[in-house]
Amino acid sequence: MNMKKSTKTILLILILTTTACSQKANDNTESNQQENLENPYKSQLANAILNSDTKAIKGKETLLANLLDLSDKELRIKYNKNVIGAGTPYNTLSCSVAEQLFTYKYNSLPQPILKISYDALNTIIDYSQIMNEPKNIGFAVYPVVDEGKRSFVVFKAETQEAETCNDTIIPIPNQSEVIQYALLNQSAQGYTTISEQDFYRLKVDYQTSTSYEGQPIDNFYHPGGIFYNGDQLKEFYEDNNADSGLDIEFANVSVSKQGADISNPQAFMELHSAILILHQGENGRILQNGPIIPGEFQNRAIDFGHMCPPDCK
């Protein structure tokens, strides 16, 4: 038993060390790691993690700990890893793991591919106005359930201090002087404008039909929405030379955050969030593998922002 634990520790060091390692060493690590996995699903997740950049995935330490039967606390003490904040670049493998982790943690509901044109999104969120605004001005994305399917509602927003929590998301009017709630769907337009009343109804549907590891999310201090700064979106667009010929996909993922477990606020949970991925017609997602460099988004997706509460900006 001690020998097995020692082997696992060595494997973790090989996996998580960010200094250069030979490809042969990585291949051996991956091969040995497979022997410790119990089923094909875990093998698939581990393979994606082992072949991705060490810092590419939020919740990576937690997932590896689960796969290796080590405690999250033990792993974090050993390697002193920090959870990467909003605006993290994602390569192809990072996206795959984050999406699979969502399906692993949350109950199964249909997840249609949700795409909206570059021009349509920028009109809804008033991009030309928010791209250079202060950090508290941007747009919000709320996970919802619409007719039994997962979706998102998007609108221009700001964050303000509130008495009940650190910050709160406030919808604000766009240039047309209206608050536009856009429900993403698979229509030709990519969205439908809905009323404030319908937005709150969809939020309730999400709360009542979503569970985390089999428990209703009402049992947790679960974030309601995700806030995104306009200046981070600007960097993402500029690095990819984004223009009117592109579509933008909103994808369901899980990312690691503290504070949602009411009984243990220091615990990390892989919470529901979203990433933004550029699409180019029949070519599909504009994504590549390779090293992840913070702040560089060319051929990468981008983490969809600050989960609120408690990290609203």
Secondary structure as UniProt FT lines:
FT   HELIX           2..16
FT   HELIX           23..34
FT   TURN            35..36
FT   HELIX           40..50
FT   TURN            54..55
FT   TURN            58..59
FT   HELIX           60..68
FT   HELIX           72..79
FT   STRAND          89..90
FT   HELIX           92..105
FT   STRAND          114..117
FT   HELIX           118..125
FT   HELIX           127..130
FT   TURN            131..132
FT   TURN            135..136
FT   STRAND          137..146
FT   TURN            147..148
FT   STRAND          149..161
FT   STRAND          167..171
FT   TURN            175..176
FT   STRAND          181..184
FT   STRAND          191..194
FT   HELIX           196..209
FT   STRAND          211..212
FT   TURN            213..214
FT   STRAND          215..216
FT   HELIX           217..219
FT   TURN            220..221
FT   STRAND          225..229
FT   HELIX           230..239
FT   TURN            240..241
FT   TURN            244..245
FT   STRAND          247..258
FT   TURN            262..263
FT   TURN            265..266
FT   STRAND          268..279
FT   HELIX           281..283
FT   TURN            294..295
FT   TURN            298..299
FT   STRAND          301..303
FT   STRAND          306..308
FT   TURN            309..310
//
